[in-house]
Amino acid sequence: MQNRARLKHILCEKSIKRGDFTLASGRKSDYYMDARLTTLDAEGAYCVGLAVLDILKTFTPYPKAIGGLTMGADPIVAVVAALSHQQGGPHISGFLVRKEPKKHGTQQFIEGYQGQPGDPVVIVDDVCTTGGSTIKAIEQARASGLNVIAALYIVDREEGGREAIEKLCPFYALFTAQELLEVVPKNSEINNSVDRV
């Protein structure tokens, strides 16, 4: 839980900006969350990896791999796989789902873990708004024969994504946006003086 508390602090410090924004979904918001400023930060990535592993250890069956739609999932997948090895297991592999298939070679949607039909996997992403990216990743993983046992996010914006995803599989989030916004004052912006990776 210490890693989760530190992760919350890093997200509030680096990833939330207040103002008027139009999100990828087209919706308007009075804040913007760029979780990649945390998931691509050295300490942030480490805390994300440990916090995700803590949740995965409660799953039965234990997933053989985690993956998600590139690019929000990329840093999460890499750090969780690496830390699972560093901690001595159980090991968890990673895979990334392309937005469209390769135009050459195998023309596949999924890169990385191939596994066996029915292998349990978890789909991950950084921020959930409508859940569209995760739904696409779930569909592609299932089309490849994998058994998606859950979807896991760093932050749930609580804007309908959870409900859409729960029609397909269980949903987990380390934090809700409200939990983080309670800590970040309305007049705050991302601290531009913080070192970037």
Secondary structure, 3 states (H helix, E strand, C coil): CHHHHHHHHHHHHHHEEEEEEECCCCCEEEEEECCHHHHCCHHHHHHHHHHHHHHHCCCCCCCCEEEEECCCCHHHHHHHHHHHHHCCCCCCEEEEECCCCCCCCCCCCEEECCCCCCCEEEEEEEEECCCHHHHHHHHHHHHCCCEEEEEEEEEECCCCHHHHHCCCCCEEEEEEHHHHHCCCCCCCCCCCCCCCC
